């Protein structure tokens, strides 16, 4: 007997049977009944749910999926900061070799 079959047998196939029952229920007229009950509960008169825009996409302030709203502006700010740091180091007379610690070279 394969190990995966043994694991499913020990939990009495709950997940497999539950998924099959849920799929069968939503493929039957039960889906229409649930939609009707949902619309009655929410006070909607139509049978279709409407999609709305999220607040994140409308405001444009917060990053969406980790990306800033204006990547080009963000990149320009980063470049400007690096240039300002390099100019400050040049004014102080610090060269790169003095500001960077010596890192040991590792042989591959």
N, C-alpha and C positions, 0 to 999 in steps of 0.2 A: 504494500500500500504506500503511495507517495506521501511524503511528509506534509505537503500542503493539504491533501485530502484528510489526513489525520487531524490537522489543526482545525479545519472546518467542521469535522465530525465532533470534535470535543466541544465546540460552541454551538452544536446542534444546527448548524447552517442558518443561524438567525439573520445574518446580513444578506445572504444570498436569497433566502425566502422573502425577507422584508423588501428587498429591492424589486424582486419579481412581482410581489403583490402591489407595491406602490406604482410600478410601471403599468400593470394591468388596470389598476383603478383609474389612473389618469388617462388611459386610452379608452376608457368606457364612458358612459353618460355621467359618471360621477364627477368628472371634471366640470361639466356644465352646471351641475348642482352646486358645486363649490363656488363657482363664479357668481351664480345667482345669489347665493347666501352672502357672499362678500359684498356684492353691490347693494343688497338690501341693508346690510349692516353699516356700510359707509354712506348710504343715502344717494348713491349714484344712480342715474336713470339709464345710462347706456350700458351695454354689456362689455365694452372694451375699456381696459385700463389705459390711462394716458401717461406718457413719459414726460417728465419735466426736466428742465436743465438744472444741473447741480449748482450750488452756490459757489463752489470753487472755480468752476469754469466761467461763471459770470463776473466774479470779482477780479480775477486775474492777479490777485496779490500773492497768494500762496503758490508754491511750486506744485505743478501737476505731474504726478509720476516721477517726482524727484528732479524735474527739469525747471529751471527758472522761467518766468514768463517772457523775459527778453534775454536770450542767451548771448546775443551780440553785445549788449550793454554790459552784462556781467563780465564777459571776456575783456572788454575795453577797460573796465575798472581794475581787473587783475593786472593787465599789462601796465596800466598807469601806476599802480602800487609798486610793482617790481622796478619800474624806471625810477620812481622816487627813492626807493631803497638803495638802488645802485648809485644815484647821484649823491645821496647822503653819505654813502661809504667813500665815494671819491673825494668829497669835501673834507672828510676826516682823514683822508690819506690811507685808508685801509685797502690793502689789495686782497684779492680772493684767497691767496695762499695763507695770509695771516688770519682771515676770518674763518676758514674751514679747518677743522681738526684733521690731523693726518690719519688716514684710514689705512689699516694694514692691507696689503695686497694678498689675496688668497689665490693659491694655485689651484687650477681645476683638475 
